[in-house]
Amino acid sequence: MALPQEPDRTRALLELLYHVSRELATALDLRTVLQRVLYETLQNVGGERCSIVVLDDAGKAVDATIVYGTKIHEHTTQQMRETMERGLAGWVIQHRKGVYVPDTGKDERWLIRPDDTDRLGSKSAICVPLLAREKLVGVMTLVHTKPNSFTSEQLDLVQAIADQAGIAVLNARLYTESQRQARVMTALAEGAAAMNASLRMDDVYQRILIQTMQALQVETVALGMIEGDHIVFRTAAGHNAGNILGRTIELGVGVTGTVTREGRGVVMADTDRERHIHEADRLAGEGTRALLIAPIQSQGRVIGVLEAINPIAGAFDPDALLVMTGIGGLAGTTIQNAQLFERLQAAHKRYRDLFEESIDPIVITDWEGRIIEANRQASLLSGYTREELQNMTIDQLHEVNWSKTGMEFEFLRGDQMISYESSLHKQDEAHISAEVHARRVEFDSTDSIQWILRDITKRKELDNLREDLTSMIYHDLRSPLANIVSSLDVIATMVPEQERATVLSILKIAENSTDRIQRLVSSLLDVSRLESGQPVTDQTVVDALALTQNTLQDVAPSIKGRRQILIENLPSELPRIWVDEDMARRVLINLIENSSKYSPSEGKIEVGAQAEEGWVHFWVKDEGSGIPLSEQDHIFDKFTRIRGKGKVGGLGIGLAFCRLAVQGHGGRIWVESDTGKGSTFHFTLPTATREQLEVDATE
Ligand code: ADP
């Protein structure tokens, strides 16, 4: 078409551009856009054929269309490549500006292409770049079979069309990209929705497989989880799935290994050509043609792999890796959620089991005190059925100690346990003693109170027994003993002069023995009292030095009798102490008698004392059998006797009394001993304070 003369020409030009841009603006599909540009160009500029090669961001030809008259040829990209690199188009790409070649025969930039219909002979050509926002998106070439068929004005016109086309191509490309992303997003969104529909592990695995299969259209899918140093395939679907189940791949082996190590997916279009593939990667055996492996990730850690094997269409879609990587990410989160859920359920079940099987009766109430749940023991102990209990309140079941719990259980709002002794009301209207431990718990996801109601009837019985024993010792042993002692005193006065020496020595033996029985009775009584938590009450100001010396005098004869040597290691002065004198004396006697008992004849026994800040430190040292380290902690327990020492008699009550007595005074007692070399028992008693001394002085 010949262009009219100015100014009509300008108008015609503007109209043409307007028309072209409107034509192009309505198309979003790249092929349609290209065809329209080509038709418009041929129609408005003239020429026999026109072509466009589309370039990607890297300048690589990705699409090409040629129009010969009215015929369209596509997929000619490969043929165009050479032209692009070296020919006229190559020059235009390089210089980013259009060119008019009036005679192709005289221009070396013109390469003869194999699809040229009339290869020989000169032609004329216009070649322009397609630019959009400074970006080169393609090249357009217009050819006329005769030389000198165009003018430089037509070059301008083609360039003007090309400028419109550039924007249209860019738009089409953006549109295609957004379409592709939309497809991927839809696949992933659908996958996510389907996968998250369940929290049961098996179900979750199955759903991941189905989603993968649907999104990728493959013959087989498999899912492997990292367990220790292997990937174990516990689920698979599709062709050959049965053979895949239970398969393991050692971590780090083959392409699967690379995927788990690097945390990124791999596509293998043709497994036979893969150099790094390992036999283990061929999950579907010999028939594994194409493979896509994506990592399953959770919180940035690879926890497994997802494999898609053999696409039904023959090859994987270009988006397949992207989709699969997305599914892998979703699967990771879903699996982790399901795992957490399973763990939570297991924890719930464990608590339930513990609750149900507990040997203690447990009830759970809300914050109004209504019983929501009760375990088997609660039912057994109270005599109420579970249903009956669930219709009761906690204060109907036991005597709530409101001062401890608060009238609205407000003192339980803190997380610490509140304990008290109370009485439990049984269904048969009987009452039993119970120790109550109440605390705030979460039960079946609700904020609740847990009440442990421990039956302490047995303990109460034992307490009573102890009291009975104490009073028995007191009345039935102590008073008759006192009678014996006073009777012996009376007898002593009645002995005739001539028999005095013999009788008195016999009386002394009786007196010593009654003394020992009295000490034992007193110690038993003290152990019982101190153990039940009663304090030491008879404390007075006592001279520590005199106390020790008097005690030594008392025990000296029996030590001498055993031919043992008693060594006194006392300073000239000791502070006065604040103690129950009889108790303190009995502690010393106990330790000295033990030393004597467990030492050979001729053995040395040293008794010493020294003042220390606020305390007097006493010790009794022997060269006897000693006490093994393993036993040193236990010997202070009641009724403990070291095994293998059966020859020496004893109750195992002496040291228990010593500890209770010393600790009752706030002091410390301990032993240092080497087996075979002897033992040293130490203890401390408090010195009297100034006030105690003053009070003592006034009494
Ligand atoms: P008992 O002497 O009546 O058995 P104790 O409570 O006094 O009971 O002592 C507990 C155990 O500690 C003794 O049986 C003995 O085995 C060990 N023991 C106590 N004192 C000594 C000691 N000085 N040397 C060696 N062993 C001792």
Residues whose N, C-alpha, C, O or C-beta is under 5 A from the ligand:
A	BS01	ADP	N594 S595 Y598 G624 S625 G626 I627 I635 T640 R641 I642 K645 G649 G650 L651 G652 I653 G654 L655 A656 S679
